[in-house]
Amino acid sequence: MESIEYLWKDRKRRLGLPLSFTRYFLSEDRLFCETGLLNLKADEVLLYRVQDLELTMTLGQRIFGVGTVCVHSSDKSMPHLDLKNVKRPRQVKELIHRSVEEAKDRRRMRATELLGKEGGPDYHDGDELDFIPEEDGGED
């Protein structure tokens, strides 16, 4: 069995120090979260299923140089994964974003967006578009 090469590793931090039994790993196609010392629980999210990333940094987290990267995915078993109190959260979020885009490109996946939400045209019959045309802002 071959070992997995990780692009990024970290632990959940307390007061800025990695004093936790929660570990995070990023490979080229999956994001892993392992918790526990004696009883180990391992979760993973396939990167091509990631739909959105969110970064939150409370005042306390900013003081200690950490933050929380929230990963929203279409995975049924793990639709929401929080990478809590990771060091350099902005860089981690950007690394995950680039890895997600590469994973989607490798699988030749393109997200389709349903219009009709948040002010767009209303398609009640479930029509999907492969892209949303940009407004050119020029004169007609």
C-alpha positions as CSV (number, residue, x, y, z in Angstrom):
1,M,0.0,0.0,0.0
2,E,1.5,3.3,-1.0
3,S,1.6,6.3,1.4
4,I,-0.3,9.5,0.7
5,E,1.7,12.6,-0.1
6,Y,0.2,15.5,1.8
7,L,0.2,19.1,0.5
8,W,-0.5,20.5,3.9
9,K,-0.8,19.3,7.5
10,D,-1.7,21.0,10.7
11,R,-3.4,20.5,14.1
12,K,-6.2,22.2,15.8
13,R,-4.5,24.8,18.0
14,R,-5.1,26.0,21.6
15,L,-3.7,29.4,22.4
16,G,-1.8,29.2,19.2
17,L,-0.1,26.0,20.1
18,P,-0.8,22.5,18.5
19,L,-2.0,21.0,21.8
20,S,-4.8,19.0,20.4
21,F,-5.6,15.5,19.1
22,T,-7.4,16.9,16.0
23,R,-5.2,16.7,12.9
24,Y,-5.9,18.0,9.4
25,F,-4.3,16.8,6.1
26,L,-4.7,17.9,2.5
27,S,-3.8,15.6,-0.4
28,E,-4.2,16.3,-4.0
29,D,-7.7,14.9,-4.1
30,R,-9.0,14.7,-0.5
31,L,-9.2,16.7,2.8
32,F,-8.9,14.7,5.9
33,C,-9.8,15.3,9.6
34,E,-8.6,12.9,12.3
35,T,-9.7,13.3,15.9
36,G,-8.9,11.3,19.0
37,L,-6.0,9.7,20.8
38,L,-7.1,6.2,21.8
39,N,-10.3,6.1,19.8
40,L,-9.6,7.6,16.4
41,K,-12.2,9.0,14.1
42,A,-11.2,9.8,10.5
43,D,-13.3,11.9,8.1
44,E,-12.5,12.9,4.6
45,V,-14.0,15.1,1.9
46,L,-13.3,14.6,-1.8
47,L,-12.1,17.9,-3.1
48,Y,-14.1,17.8,-6.3
49,R,-17.2,17.9,-4.1
50,V,-16.3,21.2,-2.3
51,Q,-18.8,23.9,-3.2
52,D,-17.7,26.8,-1.0
53,L,-15.0,27.9,1.4
54,E,-15.4,30.4,4.2
55,L,-12.8,32.0,6.5
56,T,-13.7,33.2,10.1
57,M,-11.2,34.8,12.5
58,T,-12.5,35.9,15.9
59,L,-10.5,38.5,17.9
60,G,-9.0,35.8,20.0
61,Q,-8.0,33.8,17.0
62,R,-6.4,36.9,15.4
63,I,-4.4,37.5,18.6
64,F,-2.9,34.0,18.4
65,G,-2.5,34.0,14.6
66,V,-5.1,31.3,13.8
67,G,-8.5,31.0,12.2
68,T,-11.2,28.6,11.1
69,V,-11.6,27.5,7.4
70,C,-15.2,26.2,6.8
71,V,-15.5,23.8,3.9
72,H,-19.0,23.3,2.5
73,S,-19.4,20.3,0.2
74,S,-22.0,18.1,-1.5
75,D,-20.7,15.1,0.4
76,K,-23.6,13.4,2.1
77,S,-21.7,12.1,5.1
78,M,-19.6,15.3,5.6
79,P,-21.4,18.4,4.1
80,H,-19.7,20.8,6.5
81,L,-16.1,20.5,7.8
82,D,-14.5,23.1,10.0
83,L,-10.7,23.3,10.1
84,K,-10.6,25.0,13.5
85,N,-7.8,27.1,14.8
86,V,-5.3,26.4,12.0
87,K,-2.1,28.5,11.5
88,R,-2.0,30.9,8.5
89,P,-5.8,30.4,7.7
90,R,-5.7,32.7,4.6
91,Q,-3.0,30.7,3.0
92,V,-4.7,27.4,3.9
93,K,-8.0,28.6,2.4
94,E,-6.2,29.6,-0.8
95,L,-4.3,26.3,-1.0
96,I,-7.6,24.4,-0.6
97,H,-9.2,26.6,-3.3
98,R,-6.5,25.9,-5.8
99,S,-6.5,22.2,-5.0
100,V,-10.3,22.1,-5.4
101,E,-10.1,23.7,-8.8
102,E,-7.3,21.3,-9.9
103,A,-9.4,18.3,-8.7
104,K,-12.4,19.6,-10.7
105,D,-10.3,20.1,-13.8
106,R,-8.8,16.6,-13.5
107,R,-12.4,15.2,-13.4
108,R,-13.5,17.6,-16.1
109,M,-16.2,18.9,-13.9
110,R,-17.9,22.2,-14.4
111,A,-20.4,23.5,-11.8
112,T,-23.8,24.5,-13.1
113,E,-25.7,27.2,-11.3
114,L,-29.4,27.3,-11.0
115,L,-30.7,30.7,-11.8
116,G,-33.8,32.1,-10.1
117,K,-32.1,32.6,-6.7
118,E,-30.9,35.9,-5.4
119,G,-32.3,38.1,-8.0
120,G,-31.6,36.1,-11.2
121,P,-34.2,35.1,-13.8
122,D,-36.8,32.7,-12.4
123,Y,-36.7,29.2,-14.0
124,H,-39.4,27.1,-12.4
125,D,-38.9,24.1,-14.6
126,G,-35.4,23.4,-13.4
127,D,-33.5,24.7,-16.4
128,E,-29.8,24.8,-15.7
129,L,-27.1,26.9,-17.5
130,D,-23.5,25.9,-18.0
131,F,-22.4,29.5,-17.5
132,I,-23.8,32.8,-16.5
133,P,-23.0,35.5,-19.1
134,E,-21.1,38.5,-17.8
135,E,-22.4,42.0,-18.3
136,D,-20.0,43.8,-20.6
137,G,-20.8,47.2,-19.1
138,G,-20.3,48.9,-22.5
139,E,-22.8,50.8,-24.7
140,D,-25.1,49.0,-27.1
